[in-house]
Amino acid sequence: MYEIIKNGTDDYTLKYKDKEIRFHSDIENVKRLQSINEIAEEELVFKLAQKGMSINDLTIKKVKDGKTYYDSSNKQELLNTYKERAIVKIIDDICKLQLSIGLDDLLDEIGFTNSEETLKFAQNLSSAFAGKFPSKEDKKQK
């Protein structure tokens, strides 16, 4: 289906069907991928502020039997949604820069049929963009 090959320290080749696309990881890619949590939280805070809310409004305070409990599950779920959006946007942007194709078009060209395969590919590709995708030798050593 596809193969990501580590050619050197920061050089990779993505092979699928009859195509081979060479790309490399760089410090800018790594910085962008590491900023996902920050981007997601900023976006969430901004959207909530537009609605006159703060991130603290998503935490539910309950008092039961004289004890105070805080339920942050709504906050965490919404934050996870914003993280997923940020991940997709950043990977799409890096794909356009490094592979000259958007993420959706790349997924269509490769021909993924289920979300599990798609997620695994996106994880592998983002690892390569961050310079953390193992070579065949690295995999054998594990």
TAGIJO-V332762 format. One record per backbone hydrogen bond with DSSP energy under -1.0 kcal/mol. NH is the residue of the N-H (numbers start at 0). CO is the residue of the C=O. If there is no record, write none. Layout:
# TAGIJO-V332762
nh->NH co->CO
nh->NH co->CO
This chain:
# TAGIJO-V332762
nh->2 co->14
nh->4 co->12
nh->6 co->10
nh->7 co->10
nh->11 co->22
nh->12 co->4
nh->13 co->20
nh->14 co->2
nh->15 co->18
nh->18 co->15
nh->20 co->13
nh->22 co->11
nh->24 co->9
nh->29 co->25
nh->30 co->26
nh->31 co->27
nh->32 co->28
nh->33 co->29
nh->38 co->34
nh->39 co->35
nh->40 co->36
nh->41 co->37
nh->42 co->38
nh->43 co->39
nh->44 co->40
nh->45 co->41
nh->46 co->42
nh->47 co->43
nh->48 co->44
nh->49 co->45
nh->51 co->48
nh->52 co->47
nh->56 co->53
nh->57 co->54
nh->58 co->55
nh->59 co->70
nh->61 co->68
nh->63 co->66
nh->66 co->63
nh->68 co->61
nh->70 co->59
nh->75 co->71
nh->76 co->72
nh->77 co->73
nh->78 co->74
nh->79 co->75
nh->80 co->76
nh->81 co->77
nh->82 co->78
nh->83 co->79
nh->84 co->80
nh->85 co->81
nh->86 co->82
nh->87 co->83
nh->88 co->84
nh->89 co->85
nh->90 co->86
nh->91 co->87
nh->92 co->88
nh->93 co->89
nh->94 co->90
nh->95 co->91
nh->96 co->92
nh->97 co->93
nh->98 co->94
nh->100 co->94
nh->105 co->101
nh->106 co->102
nh->107 co->103
nh->108 co->104
nh->109 co->105
nh->110 co->106
nh->111 co->106
nh->117 co->113
nh->118 co->114
nh->119 co->115
nh->120 co->116
nh->121 co->117
nh->122 co->118
nh->123 co->119
nh->124 co->120
nh->125 co->121
nh->126 co->122
nh->127 co->123
nh->128 co->124
nh->129 co->125
nh->130 co->127
nh->131 co->126
nh->138 co->134
nh->139 co->135
nh->140 co->136
